[in-house]
Amino acid sequence: MKTYRIEVQRLISMSHDKGLIDVKVDALVLPTTPKGDQAPSTVLSLSEKDARALLLLLKSQFAALEQKNKGRSQR
């Protein structure tokens, strides 16, 4: 398995369509090797500021999806 270290530099936008949420980011992607006895995995790193922004954006996307999925009688 190929493993990478992905450093998010900037969140650009977020959208959803057909059950998928797409996040556009500027990111630095570097190959990495597992250290010691750790299982190989890809690591996503982002600042606290970007993590908070991502959380807010995800909450708004979920709210939009829930509103879309509700029937007219439930609105």
C-alpha positions, 0 to 999 in steps of 0.5 A, a space after each residue: 500500500 502506498 502511504 502519504 502525508 497530506 498537509 492541507 494548506 487551504 480549504 477552498 470549497 465544499 459541495 455535495 452531490 449523489 451521496 458524496 461530499 467533495 472538499 477542494 483543498 490546496 494541499 502538499 502531498 508527500 510520500 512517507 514510509 511507516 515508522 517502526 511497527 506502525 501499520 502503514 496509513 496515510 496521514 491528513 494534517 491540518 491546522 486547528 483553524 482549518 479543522 474548525 472551518 472543515 467542521 463548520 463546512 461539514 455541518 452545513 453540508 449535512 444540514 443541507 442534505 437533511 433538508 433535501 431528504 425530508 419530505 414536504 410533510 416533515 418541513 
